[in-house]
Amino acid sequence: MVREDAAIDPVIRQTAAELVATCNRNSECQVRKLFEFAQSIAHIDDPVGIERIADAVTTIDEGFGDCGDVTILLATLLGSI
């Protein structure tokens, strides 16, 4: 789930900052870069009968997640910029 403090996590802030570094504070560019990053995460469904919900840092660390995990990642990254 998206934690209240997730957007200030150092891993999240650093990742987002690196991704949008070339955007020169252009918000459309920033959103596009973060969206493209989220799309690059490998999609792997949860096992049948199990709902695993990963936070954004876990999804970045593991490099994979299901739709919910990637949505949480994108929302957290967007909240950090």
URHUWO-V708462 format. One record per pair of residues at least 24 apart in sequence whose C-alpha atoms are under 10 Angstrom apart, sorted by the first residue. I is the first residue (numbers start at 1). GAP is how many residues later the second one is. If there is no record, write none. Layout:
I,GAP ; I,GAP
This chain:
1,52 ; 1,53 ; 1,54 ; 1,55 ; 1,67 ; 1,68 ; 1,70 ; 1,71 ; 1,72 ; 1,75 ; 2,51 ; 2,52 ; 2,53 ; 2,54 ; 2,67 ; 2,69 ; 2,70 ; 2,71 ; 2,73 ; 2,74 ; 3,52 ; 3,53 ; 3,69 ; 3,73 ; 4,72 ; 4,75 ; 5,71 ; 5,74 ; 5,75 ; 6,49 ; 6,50 ; 6,51 ; 6,66 ; 6,67 ; 6,69 ; 6,70 ; 6,71 ; 6,73 ; 6,74 ; 7,49 ; 7,66 ; 7,68 ; 7,69 ; 7,70 ; 7,71 ; 7,72 ; 7,73 ; 7,74 ; 8,68 ; 8,69 ; 8,71 ; 8,72 ; 8,73 ; 9,47 ; 9,48 ; 9,67 ; 9,68 ; 9,71 ; 10,47 ; 10,70 ; 11,45 ; 11,46 ; 11,49 ; 11,50 ; 12,44 ; 12,45 ; 12,48 ; 12,61 ; 12,64 ; 12,65 ; 12,66 ; 12,67 ; 12,68 ; 12,69 ; 13,63 ; 13,64 ; 13,65 ; 13,66 ; 13,67 ; 13,68 ; 14,63 ; 14,66 ; 15,42 ; 15,45 ; 15,62 ; 15,65 ; 16,58 ; 16,60 ; 16,61 ; 16,62 ; 16,63 ; 16,64 ; 16,65 ; 17,60 ; 17,63 ; 17,64 ; 19,58 ; 20,61 ; 25,56 ; 27,54 ; 30,48 ; 30,51 ; 31,43 ; 31,46 ; 31,47 ; 31,50 ; 34,39 ; 34,40 ; 34,41 ; 34,43 ; 34,44 ; 34,47 ; 35,35 ; 35,36 ; 35,38 ; 35,39 ; 35,40 ; 35,42 ; 35,43 ; 36,38 ; 37,33 ; 37,36 ; 37,37 ; 37,40 ; 38,25 ; 38,26 ; 38,27 ; 38,31 ; 38,32 ; 38,33 ; 38,34 ; 38,35 ; 38,36 ; 38,37 ; 38,39 ; 39,28 ; 39,31 ; 39,32 ; 39,35 ; 40,24 ; 40,30 ; 41,24 ; 41,25 ; 41,26 ; 41,28 ; 41,29 ; 41,32 ; 42,24 ; 42,28 ; 43,24 ; 43,26 ; 43,27 ; 44,25 ; 45,24
